[in-house]
């Protein structure tokens, strides 16, 4: 059974994780990259390298998709939250406050803070029949 989630339910699930995937079009192909993030109101904050692909993408606010999910195979349950919005660089004045909040798993060099502004959020849960 698939159940559509309310925006509040989506937001609650979003705050329960710190890893998601950001999707965008680059060189006429869809790319999806895993990233660490923290929730800050209607924004997701993340970090990247100054010379990385997300850095280039964020030079001017770009439309992207962001997805988080979880599944439990034994209980045949899963959820997914999909967001659409704009990715941009954090203003220099706010960067010092953002950097310590996000702890990238990829390690050192992720010194450019980015902001994903959530414009639309949808989600669903799946509860499979017990085998």
N, C-alpha and C positions, 0 to 999 in steps of 0.2 A: 504494500500500500504506500502511495506517495502522498505526502501532506505538504501543502504550501505553508510557509512560515510567515508570520507577521513581521513587520520591520523591527519591532522590539525584540522578538525571538531571534531574529538574525543578528541583531546587535549584541544580545546576550551571548550567543555562540561565538561571535567574533572576538569578544573580550576573553574567551576561554582558551585562546591559543596565541602563539607568537610567530608561527611560520605560515606563510601563504605563498601564492603564486601570482606574479604580475604578468599580464599578457598584453601584447601590442604588435603592431605590424612594423616590420623592418625589412627593407629591401624586398618588398612585395611578398614577404612570408610572415606568417604568424609565429611569434616567439613567445615562450612561456618560461619565466625564470623563477626559481624559488628565492624567497627573501624572508628575513626576519623583520618584524615590525612591532610597534606598540600602538595602542589605540589612544587617541587624544581627542575626545569629543567626536566630531564628525570627520576627523582626519585620521589617517594612518601615517605614522612616522617611520622612516627607514633610513638606512645609510648605504652608500655605495662608494666606489673609488672615483677620484676626480677624473680619471681617463676612461671609465667604463661605459658600457652601452647605455645604462640608465642615466648616467651623467649627461650624455649627448641628448638623450630623449627629453630630459628635463630642462634643457636650455631655454625653451619656450614651453609654457604649459601644454602638455600633450594628453589627449584622451587615451586612457588605458582601461583594462579590466583587471580586477583583483579577485582572487578566489581563495577561500579557506574551506577545509572539510575535515571530516573524521569518519572512521568506520570501525565497526566491531564485528569481524567475520563470524564469530561463534553465535552471536545473537542476531546476525543478519540485519543489523541496523546501521544507518549512516545518515549524515547530514552534510549539506553543502550550502555555502553562502557565496553569492556572486555579486560583486559591486562594479559599477561603472563610475568613472570620474576623471579627474585631471591630476596628472603628476607634475609637480613643480619643485624647484629648489626652495629650501627654507631661507628666509631673509637672513643676511649676515648677522643682524642684531639678535635674532632668535637662535642661531646655530649653537651657541655655547650652552644653551639650556636644553636643546634637543639631543646633542651628541651623547651625553651620559645616559639618556633614557633608553637608547636602543643598543643592544649588545649583539652585533652580528656574529654568527657562527663562523663566517668565512675568515675571521681574524683581522689582523692589523691592516691598515691602509684604507679602511672604509670610513673616510673622514668627511664625506660630503653628505649632509643631511637632506633628505627629500620628504615631501609631503604629498600624500595621495588624498585628495578631497573627495569624499563619498558624495556622489550626486544621486545615485540610484542603487538600491540594495534589495535583492530578492533571495529567497532560500527555500529549501525543501528538506524534508526528512524522508527516509525510506525505511520501512519496516517490512522485511521479507517474511514470507510464510515459513514456519518452522518445518524443517525437513524431517 
